Structure formats: structure tokens, C-alpha cells
Amino acid sequence: MRGFVPTPDEIVDVMVGKLFADKPPTQRSTLLDPGCGPGAFIGGVLRWCRQKRLDVPQIVGYENAPDRYAEAQANFGTLQSVTLHQEDFLRCHSDPFDYVIGNPPYVPITGLAASEKAEFRRTFLSAQGRFDLYLLFFEQALRLLAPGGRLVFITPEKFLYVKTAESLRRVLGNYHVKEIELVSEATFGKLVTYPTITTVD
């Protein structure tokens, strides 16, 4: 998956805490990690459930890159509560999820092929102007959020104000944005970004 950036465990744990705050999962709950990489958020969910002695939800992860998919399979593929798909999340079809958590890829429009740009402009409201892939992940994840569900994403903060993200902000207007937390710009090391953790019900 292009634009993959590992999420530090301490940020994963903060995000999982926000995901389940006042909404603990059950065995029947479903949880999506779009673009799961080697499985940092899957590990974080398992860690949280173990610490709280609560049931693990049914976790579904998508990862397009063969090497990271193989790593996720090695880490979690034997667990009955985890299902992994080597598939492009932006092209997937799925039932809704009770929970969504992740760190979508940051890929500017200059990193996309002309055919991809054309396809995404036909498919996503947020594929406007000089869009970034994380905006599309945000929109697709919201589409798959079940009624009463919750999403927690860490993304660049630019979606809050840039003109390119106007369409995504309109989509978000149909949901309850519970919290927007600006976190340290040093979160991803030398990568220059201003990360934001957004919680949406």
C-alpha cells in the first residue's frame, strides 16, 4: 500500500481507548482496519481487550501490499477473531462495521496514475481537485460505518480547512464528530505532518 506510515504503539493505544470509550465491544461486534499494514491496530485492539478482560470483536483487515499482508498473516492469521484480505480497500464491498480504526495512507494526487484518478473521481465525492488518498479512505470508511458505530482515524489535519477537502467535510456533516484532537507533530518522526485523531459517531 502506497503511503504507508507505521503508527507508534502509544498512539494506537490512545486511539483504541477512544474507539471503545463508553462503547465496549462484544464477540458479535465487527471492527474494520482499512489498510492494516502488519497489524498495529489489530494488535492494539487485542491488547486492550486482554487488559480489560473483555471479548474480542470480529476484526477485518485490508492490506494491498503483499509484504505487509504476509506480515499481518504471520502475526494474526491464525486467530479466529481476525480475517485479513489482500485487497484494495477503496475497491472493496462489505457489510457495515460497528467500529473502524486506522491510519489511512497519505498519497498526494501526484502519486496516482491517470486511470486511478479518473476512477476515483467517478467513485468518490471527496476525489475533488488535488485530492489525497487519505480523504478517499475516510469517505469509504464512513460508508461502511454501521448505524450507532464509531470511527477513529489519524490523518493530516489539512482536511479541516483545505478547499480540496470541502466534499469530505460535507460528508462528515452527516455524522456526529465527537472529537478532533491535534497530536504532536513528532508523532511520525521525520515525516513532516501535523496529525489529527478524529472520532466520529
C-alpha positions in Angstrom: 0.0 0.0 0.0 1.5 3.3 -1.0 1.8 6.0 1.6 2.0 3.5 4.5 3.4 5.0 7.7 3.7 2.8 10.8 1.7 4.1 13.8 3.5 4.1 17.2 2.0 1.8 19.8 1.4 4.6 22.2 -0.8 6.4 19.6 -2.5 3.1 18.7 -3.4 2.6 22.4 -4.8 6.1 22.7 -6.9 5.6 19.6 -8.3 2.2 20.7 -9.2 3.8 24.0 -11.2 6.4 22.1 -12.8 3.8 19.9 -14.2 1.8 22.8 -14.8 4.6 25.3 -18.4 4.1 26.6 -18.9 1.5 23.8 -17.0 -1.7 24.7 -17.1 -4.4 22.1 -18.7 -7.9 22.3 -17.8 -11.1 20.5 -20.5 -10.2 17.9 -19.2 -6.7 17.3 -17.4 -6.1 14.0 -14.3 -4.0 13.5 -12.6 -2.8 10.4 -9.0 -1.8 9.9 -8.6 -0.4 6.4 -5.0 -0.5 5.2 -3.9 -2.6 8.2 -0.3 -2.9 7.3 1.4 -5.5 9.5 -1.4 -5.1 12.1 -0.5 -2.4 14.6 -4.2 -1.6 15.3 -5.2 -5.3 15.3 -2.6 -5.8 18.0 -3.8 -2.7 19.8 -7.4 -4.0 19.9 -6.3 -7.4 21.2 -4.1 -5.7 23.8 -7.0 -3.5 25.0 -9.4 -6.4 25.2 -6.9 -8.5 27.1 -6.2 -5.7 29.6 -9.9 -5.0 30.2 -10.7 -8.8 30.2 -13.4 -8.2 27.6 -14.4 -10.1 24.5 -12.5 -9.5 21.2 -14.7 -8.3 18.3 -14.6 -9.8 14.9 -11.7 -7.9 13.3 -11.4 -7.5 9.5 -8.2 -6.0 8.0 -7.5 -4.9 4.4 -4.0 -4.7 3.1 -3.0 -4.4 -0.6 0.8 -4.7 -0.3 1.9 -8.4 -0.4 4.8 -8.0 2.0 2.7 -6.2 4.7 -0.2 -8.6 4.2 2.2 -11.5 4.7 3.4 -9.9 7.9 -0.1 -9.4 9.2 -0.9 -13.0 8.3 2.1 -14.2 10.2 1.2 -12.1 13.2 -2.6 -12.6 13.4 -3.7 -15.0 10.6 -4.3 -18.0 13.0 -6.7 -16.1 15.2 -10.4 -17.0 14.8 -11.4 -13.4 15.6 -9.2 -11.9 12.7 -9.9 -12.0 9.0 -7.4 -10.5 6.6 -8.0 -9.6 2.9 -5.2 -8.8 0.4 -7.3 -6.3 -1.4 -7.6 -2.6 -2.2 -9.9 -1.2 0.4 -11.1 1.6 -1.9 -12.5 -1.1 -4.3 -13.9 -3.4 -1.6 -17.6 -4.3 -1.0 -18.5 -5.2 2.6 -21.3 -5.3 5.1 -21.2 -2.4 7.6 -18.9 -2.4 10.7 -19.6 -1.4 14.3 -16.1 0.1 14.7 -13.5 1.4 12.2 -9.9 2.4 13.2 -6.9 3.2 11.2 -4.1 5.3 9.8 -5.0 5.7 6.1 -2.2 6.1 3.6 -1.1 9.6 2.7 -0.7 9.7 -1.1 -1.0 13.0 -3.0 -2.6 13.1 -6.4 0.8 13.3 -8.0 1.4 9.7 -6.8 -1.6 8.3 -8.6 -1.9 7.1 -12.2 -4.2 8.9 -14.6 -6.5 5.9 -14.7 -6.7 5.8 -10.9 -7.5 9.5 -10.7 -10.3 9.1 -13.3 -11.8 6.0 -11.5 -11.7 7.7 -8.1 -13.3 10.9 -9.4 -16.2 8.8 -10.6 -16.5 6.8 -7.4 -15.8 9.3 -4.5 -17.3 12.7 -3.7 -14.1 13.6 -1.9 -12.0 13.0 -5.1 -12.1 16.7 -6.0 -9.2 19.0 -7.0 -5.8 17.9 -5.9 -7.1 15.2 -3.5 -5.1 12.9 -1.3 -5.8 9.2 -0.9 -6.5 9.5 2.8 -9.6 11.6 2.0 -11.0 8.7 0.0 -10.2 6.2 2.8 -12.1 8.5 5.1 -15.2 8.6 2.8 -15.1 4.8 2.1 -14.8 4.0 5.8 -17.7 6.3 6.7 -19.8 4.5 4.0 -19.1 1.2 5.9 -19.8 2.5 9.4 -23.0 0.9 10.8 -25.7 3.0 12.5 -24.6 3.6 16.0 -21.0 2.8 15.0 -17.7 4.7 15.7 -14.7 5.6 13.6 -11.3 6.7 14.9 -8.7 7.8 12.3 -5.3 9.5 12.5 -4.7 11.7 9.4 -3.1 15.0 8.5 -5.1 17.9 9.8 -5.4 19.6 6.4 -8.9 18.0 5.8 -10.2 20.5 8.4 -9.6 23.5 6.2 -8.2 23.0 2.6 -10.6 23.6 -0.3 -9.8 20.1 -1.7 -11.5 18.5 1.4 -14.7 20.5 1.2 -16.6 17.5 -0.1 -15.3 15.3 2.7 -16.3 17.9 5.3 -19.8 17.9 3.8 -19.9 14.1 4.1 -18.8 14.4 7.7 -21.6 16.9 8.3 -24.0 13.8 8.2 -22.2 12.3 11.2 -21.6 13.3 14.8 -17.9 14.4 15.0 -17.3 13.5 18.7 -13.7 14.8 19.0 -10.8 16.2 16.9 -7.5 16.0 18.8 -4.3 17.6 17.4 -1.4 15.4 18.4 2.4 16.1 18.4 3.9 16.8 15.0 6.8 14.5 16.1 4.4 11.5 16.2 5.7 10.1 12.9 9.3 11.1 13.4 10.9 12.8 10.4 7.8 12.7 8.4 6.5 16.3 8.2 2.9 16.1 9.1 0.5 17.6 11.6 -1.5 14.6 12.8 -5.1 14.7 13.9 -7.1 12.0 15.7 -10.7 12.3 14.6 -13.5 10.4 16.4 -16.8 10.1 14.5 -20.1 8.5 15.7 
